Every structure is written in C-alpha cells, then in structure tokens.
Amino acid sequence: MSSETTIGNYLDICNDKKALTLSFALPAMEVMSFWSRCGLIANFGSSYMAVACPSQKNIANSLSFILNELLENAVKYTRPKESILEFALLKQGDFITIDISNPVSDDQIPALLEMAKHLIDVDYVNDAYIDLLTMSGKTSDKSGIGLLTIINYYQASLSFRIGGPAENPSKKRYSIQAKINIEEL
C-alpha cells in the first residue's frame, strides 16, 4: 500500500491551536510490559479533559473507558512492538476527539481496512453489536466488542487513516479517531 487511505470524517486535530489538547507518545512495549499503564494513561487523560467539562458528572469515567479501549487496541495491533504509539485528546466546543496512531505491517492493512469500513456502517455496527452480546461470553480477543460499545453506547463517530509514514519505512501508520459529543458521556 503506497498511499494513505481515509475512511470516515478523519480530521487533522493538530491544526486547531485554540482547542484544549493533550497529547502523548509512548513506546508500545512499555504499555505491554506494564498493562496497567493503559488504565493509568486513560484515567489521566480523561481526568484532564473532565476539568474542562465541570457540568458533566460522569465524563471522566466514560472517557477513561473509551480511551482505554482505544489504547489497548493500538497496543494489540502495533508492529513492531518496539514502536511508538501516539495519541491526542482534543476538546472543541461540545465534542471531544481522541486520536490514536500506531505503526502496522503491510500484511495487517487489508484486515484493518475491512474492519474500518464495517465500523462506519451503521447497519453493520448495530447487527454486530447485538450478535456479540448474544454470544454469551464466547467472544475472542478479536471480537471488536470494545469498539462496538464505544459506537453504540457513547454514540461515537469513528474515522480511520491508514498509510502514511511510520518511523520505519517498511511500516505504515494506522490511526483511529473517535469523536464524541460531551452530552453522550
């Protein structure tokens, strides 16, 4: 794959200098070695954003869940594991956008593209979510229940960017962006 593919309404969130933004870059191996760091990072990021939304009582818990799911997925799909994950949170008006990017290998791209196309299809998401909920705990680590929950429960709009440069020229970046109305948190 030589070019960049965008699925959904993916935005370059770094362009808004007036918005409240928090960003991190961290080694995937550090998170994998100490898995609890996903939760710590998610709690910190969500608490930081919650201060800007004092009228929303449960925003920190909800946002932490969403950020934790996205971070865990990024770690799971990062290749090579020694790579750097990048993520940012942006509060713009009534919306919070979470952007997480990680390197992937070329052989992962077809499956990630297919998944991305499905996750912006409302009918697919609704059917898949109901199917997974009725499987009585038979979900695998590739079930997608986390992303489906983010979409269904929090009305998040997901977008994807696949391709573009990674720190290793033989790798590409996989970026997922979740945009959530603060009222849904």
C-alpha positions as a Markdown table, in Angstrom:
| # | Residue | x | y | z |
|---|---|---|---|---|
| 1 | Met | 0.0 | 0.0 | 0.0 |
| 2 | Ser | 1.8 | 3.1 | -1.2 |
| 3 | Ser | -0.8 | 5.8 | -0.4 |
| 4 | Glu | -2.9 | 7.0 | 2.5 |
| 5 | Thr | -6.5 | 5.9 | 2.8 |
| 6 | Thr | -9.0 | 7.8 | 4.9 |
| 7 | Ile | -12.3 | 6.2 | 6.0 |
| 8 | Gly | -14.9 | 8.4 | 7.6 |
| 9 | Asn | -14.5 | 12.0 | 8.6 |
| 10 | Tyr | -10.9 | 11.9 | 9.8 |
| 11 | Leu | -9.6 | 15.3 | 10.8 |
| 12 | Asp | -6.1 | 16.6 | 11.4 |
| 13 | Ile | -6.7 | 17.6 | 15.0 |
| 14 | Cys | -3.3 | 19.2 | 15.5 |
| 15 | Asn | -4.4 | 22.2 | 13.3 |
| 16 | Asp | -6.7 | 23.8 | 16.0 |
| 17 | Lys | -4.5 | 25.9 | 18.2 |
| 18 | Lys | -7.5 | 27.2 | 20.2 |
| 19 | Ala | -8.8 | 23.9 | 21.4 |
| 20 | Leu | -7.8 | 22.2 | 24.6 |
| 21 | Thr | -5.4 | 19.5 | 23.6 |
| 22 | Leu | -3.4 | 16.8 | 25.4 |
| 23 | Ser | -1.0 | 14.5 | 23.5 |
| 24 | Phe | 1.4 | 11.7 | 24.4 |
| 25 | Ala | 3.9 | 9.5 | 22.6 |
| 26 | Leu | 4.9 | 6.3 | 24.3 |
| 27 | Pro | 6.6 | 3.0 | 23.5 |
| 28 | Ala | 4.2 | 0.2 | 22.9 |
| 29 | Met | 6.5 | -2.2 | 24.8 |
| 30 | Glu | 6.3 | -0.1 | 27.9 |
| 31 | Val | 2.5 | -0.4 | 27.9 |
| 32 | Met | 2.6 | -4.2 | 27.1 |
| 33 | Ser | 5.2 | -4.8 | 29.9 |
| 34 | Phe | 3.0 | -3.0 | 32.4 |
| 35 | Trp | -0.5 | -3.4 | 31.1 |
| 36 | Ser | -1.9 | -1.3 | 33.9 |
| 37 | Arg | -0.4 | 1.7 | 32.3 |
| 38 | Cys | -3.2 | 1.7 | 29.7 |
| 39 | Gly | -5.6 | 2.4 | 32.6 |
| 40 | Leu | -3.3 | 4.9 | 34.2 |
| 41 | Ile | -2.9 | 6.9 | 30.9 |
| 42 | Ala | -6.7 | 6.6 | 30.2 |
| 43 | Asn | -7.5 | 7.9 | 33.7 |
| 44 | Phe | -5.1 | 10.8 | 33.5 |
| 45 | Gly | -6.2 | 11.9 | 30.0 |
| 46 | Ser | -9.9 | 11.6 | 30.9 |
| 47 | Ser | -9.4 | 13.5 | 34.2 |
| 48 | Tyr | -7.5 | 16.2 | 32.4 |
| 49 | Met | -10.4 | 16.7 | 29.9 |
| 50 | Ala | -13.1 | 16.4 | 32.6 |
| 51 | Val | -11.8 | 19.5 | 34.3 |
| 52 | Ala | -12.8 | 21.5 | 31.2 |
| 53 | Cys | -16.4 | 20.0 | 31.4 |
| 54 | Pro | -17.4 | 20.6 | 35.1 |
| 55 | Ser | -21.2 | 20.3 | 34.3 |
| 56 | Gln | -20.7 | 16.6 | 33.2 |
| 57 | Lys | -20.7 | 14.4 | 36.2 |
| 58 | Asn | -19.5 | 11.1 | 34.8 |
| 59 | Ile | -17.4 | 12.3 | 31.9 |
| 60 | Ala | -14.1 | 11.1 | 33.4 |
| 61 | Asn | -15.3 | 7.5 | 33.9 |
| 62 | Ser | -16.8 | 7.3 | 30.4 |
| 63 | Leu | -13.9 | 9.0 | 28.7 |
| 64 | Ser | -11.5 | 6.7 | 30.5 |
| 65 | Phe | -13.3 | 3.6 | 29.3 |
| 66 | Ile | -13.2 | 4.9 | 25.7 |
| 67 | Leu | -9.6 | 5.9 | 25.8 |
| 68 | Asn | -8.5 | 2.6 | 27.5 |
| 69 | Glu | -10.3 | 0.6 | 24.8 |
| 70 | Leu | -8.6 | 2.6 | 22.0 |
| 71 | Leu | -5.2 | 2.3 | 23.7 |
| 72 | Glu | -5.4 | -1.4 | 24.2 |
| 73 | Asn | -6.4 | -1.9 | 20.5 |
| 74 | Ala | -3.4 | 0.3 | 19.4 |
| 75 | Val | -1.0 | -1.8 | 21.5 |
| 76 | Lys | -2.6 | -5.1 | 20.3 |
| 77 | Tyr | -2.1 | -4.1 | 16.6 |
| 78 | Thr | 1.3 | -2.3 | 16.8 |
| 79 | Arg | 4.0 | -3.9 | 14.7 |
| 80 | Pro | 6.8 | -4.0 | 15.6 |
| 81 | Lys | 6.1 | -3.9 | 19.3 |
| 82 | Glu | 9.2 | -1.7 | 19.9 |
| 83 | Ser | 7.3 | 1.2 | 18.1 |
| 84 | Ile | 5.9 | 4.4 | 19.4 |
| 85 | Leu | 2.2 | 4.9 | 19.9 |
| 86 | Glu | 0.9 | 8.5 | 19.6 |
| 87 | Phe | -2.4 | 9.8 | 20.9 |
| 88 | Ala | -4.1 | 13.1 | 21.4 |
| 89 | Leu | -7.3 | 14.3 | 23.0 |
| 90 | Leu | -8.9 | 17.4 | 21.8 |
| 91 | Lys | -11.9 | 19.3 | 23.3 |
| 92 | Gln | -13.5 | 21.5 | 20.7 |
| 93 | Gly | -16.9 | 23.1 | 21.7 |
| 94 | Asp | -19.3 | 20.2 | 22.7 |
| 95 | Phe | -17.0 | 17.5 | 21.3 |
| 96 | Ile | -14.0 | 15.5 | 22.4 |
| 97 | Thr | -11.9 | 13.8 | 19.8 |
| 98 | Ile | -9.5 | 11.0 | 20.6 |
| 99 | Asp | -6.8 | 10.2 | 18.0 |
| 100 | Ile | -4.6 | 7.2 | 18.4 |
| 101 | Ser | -1.9 | 6.2 | 15.9 |
| 102 | Asn | 0.4 | 3.2 | 15.8 |
| 103 | Pro | 2.6 | 1.5 | 13.1 |
| 104 | Val | 1.4 | -1.6 | 11.4 |
| 105 | Ser | 2.9 | -4.0 | 8.9 |
| 106 | Asp | 1.7 | -4.2 | 5.3 |
| 107 | Asp | 0.1 | -7.6 | 5.9 |
| 108 | Gln | -2.2 | -6.1 | 8.6 |
| 109 | Ile | -3.6 | -3.4 | 6.3 |
| 110 | Pro | -6.2 | -5.4 | 4.4 |
| 111 | Ala | -7.9 | -6.6 | 7.5 |
| 112 | Leu | -7.7 | -3.2 | 9.2 |
| 113 | Leu | -9.2 | -1.6 | 6.1 |
| 114 | Glu | -12.1 | -4.1 | 6.1 |
| 115 | Met | -12.7 | -3.5 | 9.8 |
| 116 | Ala | -12.7 | 0.3 | 9.4 |
| 117 | Lys | -15.2 | 0.1 | 6.5 |
| 118 | His | -17.5 | -2.0 | 8.7 |
| 119 | Leu | -17.2 | 0.2 | 11.8 |
| 120 | Ile | -18.5 | 3.3 | 9.9 |
| 121 | Asp | -21.5 | 1.3 | 8.5 |
| 122 | Val | -24.4 | 1.9 | 11.0 |
| 123 | Asp | -26.3 | -1.3 | 10.0 |
| 124 | Tyr | -23.2 | -3.5 | 10.3 |
| 125 | Val | -22.4 | -2.0 | 13.8 |
| 126 | Asn | -25.9 | -2.5 | 15.1 |
| 127 | Asp | -26.1 | -6.1 | 13.9 |
| 128 | Ala | -22.6 | -7.0 | 15.0 |
| 129 | Tyr | -23.2 | -5.5 | 18.5 |
| 130 | Ile | -26.4 | -7.5 | 19.0 |
| 131 | Asp | -24.7 | -10.6 | 17.7 |
| 132 | Leu | -21.7 | -10.2 | 20.1 |
| 133 | Leu | -24.0 | -9.5 | 23.1 |
| 134 | Thr | -26.0 | -12.7 | 22.4 |
| 135 | Met | -22.9 | -14.9 | 22.1 |
| 136 | Ser | -22.9 | -15.5 | 26.0 |
| 137 | Gly | -19.3 | -14.7 | 26.7 |
| 138 | Lys | -17.9 | -16.6 | 23.7 |
| 139 | Thr | -16.1 | -13.5 | 22.4 |
| 140 | Ser | -12.4 | -13.7 | 21.4 |
| 141 | Asp | -9.7 | -11.1 | 21.7 |
| 142 | Lys | -10.6 | -10.0 | 18.2 |
| 143 | Ser | -14.3 | -9.7 | 18.8 |
| 144 | Gly | -14.4 | -5.9 | 18.4 |
| 145 | Ile | -16.8 | -5.6 | 21.3 |
| 146 | Gly | -14.8 | -2.6 | 22.7 |
| 147 | Leu | -15.1 | -0.5 | 19.5 |
| 148 | Leu | -18.8 | -1.6 | 19.0 |
| 149 | Thr | -19.6 | -0.5 | 22.6 |
| 150 | Ile | -17.9 | 2.9 | 22.0 |
| 151 | Ile | -20.1 | 3.4 | 19.0 |
| 152 | Asn | -23.3 | 2.1 | 20.4 |
| 153 | Tyr | -23.2 | 3.3 | 24.0 |
| 154 | Tyr | -21.5 | 6.6 | 23.6 |
| 155 | Gln | -22.7 | 7.4 | 20.0 |
| 156 | Ala | -19.0 | 7.9 | 19.0 |
| 157 | Ser | -18.2 | 8.6 | 15.4 |
| 158 | Leu | -15.2 | 6.6 | 14.3 |
| 159 | Ser | -12.8 | 7.6 | 11.5 |
| 160 | Phe | -9.6 | 6.0 | 10.2 |
| 161 | Arg | -6.5 | 6.9 | 8.4 |
| 162 | Ile | -4.3 | 4.0 | 7.1 |
| 163 | Gly | -1.0 | 4.5 | 5.4 |
| 164 | Gly | 1.4 | 7.4 | 5.7 |
| 165 | Pro | 4.8 | 7.3 | 7.1 |
| 166 | Ala | 5.8 | 5.5 | 10.3 |
| 167 | Glu | 9.2 | 5.7 | 11.9 |
| 168 | Asn | 10.2 | 2.6 | 10.0 |
| 169 | Pro | 9.9 | 3.0 | 6.1 |
| 170 | Ser | 8.6 | -0.6 | 5.7 |
| 171 | Lys | 5.7 | 0.2 | 8.1 |
| 172 | Lys | 2.6 | 2.3 | 7.8 |
| 173 | Arg | 0.6 | 4.2 | 10.4 |
| 174 | Tyr | -2.9 | 3.1 | 11.5 |
| 175 | Ser | -4.9 | 5.9 | 13.1 |
| 176 | Ile | -8.3 | 5.7 | 14.6 |
| 177 | Gln | -10.2 | 8.7 | 15.7 |
| 178 | Ala | -13.3 | 8.8 | 17.9 |
| 179 | Lys | -15.4 | 11.9 | 18.1 |
| 180 | Ile | -17.9 | 12.0 | 20.9 |
| 181 | Asn | -20.5 | 14.6 | 21.9 |
| 182 | Ile | -19.8 | 15.6 | 25.5 |
| 183 | Glu | -23.5 | 15.2 | 26.3 |
| 184 | Glu | -23.2 | 11.4 | 25.5 |
| 185 | Leu | -20.5 | 10.8 | 28.1 |
